[in-house]
């Protein structure tokens, strides 16, 4: 498998006055095409910071971030924005759908912004929504859908621009247990169908069974996740 994302010796420090908090301490990470990598760790361990760095939303203080071999830290803000728009898809814990738009237009919105013809954008939106099991909700607004349905729309939106990498930060963290299982399975099924590399942070260790690899972020370092052994 070809490596599509590579982080090397990434350091991120937050400063408040004279105080400094070292969040990432020389993190190395590779993500290959078609690979699903999970990210777990205690609350406050820096998972979101790592995802934001991988997703070009934050610049590290040290290290390199390569996307398809291109050094993203040498890009200016406009170039980074274009790369995020064309090569990366993002899913968050809260769906952030536009309340006045129906499902089709919510999913098609990134394509509209990229100048894709309206009919082409809407066809792509319908294709994804049907893959996510929402063919019966195409013309519904967010308030007319359940939480799980809204999150499926958000996932479809993240995939609309045919990204190479999907980055998800607690994508089912706001859903009940039954809905979590269903939404997560549809997320990875659709992502694999689209041939994406996926980096997904979650606090739900039950979901790690579906992942190719799972990494733990703790004390600013990444290690291979080791499930807790049952006692007795």
KEVOPA-779807 format. One record per residue (C-alpha): residue in three letters; x, y negated, z negated. Coordinates in steps of 0.2 Angstrom, whole numbers, plus 2048, in hexadecimal, padded with zeros to 3 digits. Layout:
N
ALAXYZ;...
//
This chain:
232
UNK800800800;UNK8067EF804;UNK8097E27F6;UNK7FD7D37F8;UNK8017CA7E8;UNK8117CA7DE;UNK8147C07CE;UNK8267C07C8;UNK82D7BA7B7;UNK81E7AE7B5;UNK81F7A37A6;UNK8117987A0;UNK81278D791;UNK80478178A;UNK80A771780;UNK800767774;UNK80B75976D;UNK81B761765;UNK812772765;UNK81577F773;UNK80C790776;UNK81479C781;UNK8067A578A;UNK80F7AE798;UNK8217B4794;UNK8287BA7A4;UNK81A7C47AC;UNK81C7CF7BB;UNK80E7D67C5;UNK80B7DE7D6;UNK7FA7E17DE;UNK7F87EB7EE;UNK7EB7EB7FB;UNK7DC7F67F6;UNK7E27F77E4;UNK7D77F47D5;UNK7E17EE7C6;UNK7D97EB7B5;UNK7E07DE7A8;UNK7DC7E0796;UNK7E27D8786;UNK7DD7CF776;UNK7D27C0777;UNK7DE7B1779;UNK7EC7BC780;UNK7ED7B2790;UNK7E37BC79C;UNK7DA7AE7A4;UNK7EA7A47A5;UNK7F27B37AF;UNK7E37B47BA;UNK7E37A17BD;UNK7F67A27C2;UNK7F37B17CD;UNK7E47A87D5;UNK7EF7987D8;UNK7E478E7CC;UNK7F378A7C1;UNK8057887C4;UNK8117927B9;UNK81F7897B0;UNK82C7967B7;UNK82B7A57C3;UNK8247A97D4;UNK8137AD7DB;UNK8137B57EC;UNK8037B87F6;UNK8077C2806;UNK8197BE803;UNK8167AB803;UNK81D7A17F5;UNK80D7987EE;UNK81778D7E3;UNK81F7847F2;UNK80E77F7F8;UNK80676E7F5;UNK7F576D7EE;UNK7EC76C7FE;UNK7F477C804;UNK7F17857F4;UNK7DE7807F5;UNK7DE787807;UNK7E6797801;UNK7D97997F3;UNK7CB7967FF;UNK7D17A280C;UNK7DA7B0803;UNK7D37B17F2;UNK7C27B57EA;UNK7BD7B17D8;UNK7B07B87CC;UNK7AD7B27BB;UNK7A37B77AB;UNK7967AA7B0;UNK7907AA7C1;UNK78F7977C4;UNK7827997D2;UNK77B7897DA;UNK7697897D3;UNK7617807E1;UNK76878D7EE;UNK76179E7F2;UNK76C7AE7F1;UNK7707AC804;UNK77679A803;UNK77F79D7F2;UNK78A7AB7FA;UNK78C7A180B;UNK791791802;UNK7A4794803;UNK7A2798816;UNK798788818;UNK7A677E810;UNK7B378781B;UNK7AA78182B;UNK7A3792830;UNK79379183A;UNK783792830;UNK77C7A1839;UNK78D7AB837;UNK78E7A6825;UNK77C7AC821;UNK77F7BC82A;UNK78E7BF81F;UNK7857BB810;UNK7767C7814;UNK7837D5817;UNK78B7D3806;UNK77B7D17FD;UNK7747E1804;UNK7847EA800;UNK7817E47EE;UNK7707EB7EE;UNK7687DA7EF;UNK75F7DB800;UNK74E7D77F7;UNK7557C77EF;UNK75C7BE7FE;UNK7517AF7FC;UNK74F7AE7E9;UNK7577A17DF;UNK7627A57D0;UNK7547A17C4;UNK74A7AE7CC;UNK7577BC7CA;UNK75D7C67BB;UNK76F7C37B3;UNK7757D27BC;UNK76E7CD7CD;UNK7757BC7CB;UNK7877C37C7;UNK7857CE7D7;UNK7827BE7E1;UNK7917B67D9;UNK79C7C67DE;UNK7957C57F0;UNK7997B27F1;UNK7AB7B67EC;UNK7AC7C37FA;UNK7A47B8807;UNK7B47B080E;UNK7BC7C2810;UNK7CA7BF804;UNK7D97CA802;UNK7D87CA7EF;UNK7CA7C97E3;UNK7CE7C27D1;UNK7C17C57C4;UNK7C17BE7B2;UNK7B57C87A7;UNK7A87CA7B6;UNK79C7D47AB;UNK79F7CC79A;UNK78E7C479A;UNK7847D379E;UNK77D7E1794;UNK7847F2794;UNK7797FA7A1;UNK77A7EC7AC;UNK78D7EB7AA;UNK78F7FC7B1;UNK7857F97C0;UNK78C7E87C4;UNK79E7EE7C2;UNK79B7FE7CD;UNK7947F37DB;UNK7A37E77D9;UNK7B07F47DB;UNK7A67FD7E9;UNK7A47EE7F3;UNK7B67E87F0;UNK7BD7F97F5;UNK7B27F9805;UNK7B97E7809;UNK7CA7EE806;UNK7CF7E17F9;UNK7DC7E17EC;UNK7D37DE7DB;UNK7DA7D77CB;UNK7CC7D87BD;UNK7CE7D27AB;UNK7C27DA79F;UNK7BF7DD78D;UNK7B47ED790;UNK7C07FB78F;UNK7B3807796;UNK7B57FF7A7;UNK7C78047A8;UNK7C38157AE;UNK7BF80E7BF;UNK7CF8057C1;UNK7DF80B7CA;UNK7EA8037BD;UNK7E77FA7AD;UNK7F37EE7A5;UNK7F37E6794;UNK7F87D4791;UNK7FE7D177F;UNK80B7C5778;UNK80E7BE789;UNK8137CE791;UNK80B7DB79C;UNK80C7EE798;UNK8037FD79F;UNK7F3800796;UNK7F380F78A;UNK7E1814785;UNK7DF817772;UNK7E082976D;UNK7D2831763;UNK7D6835751;UNK7D4845749;
//
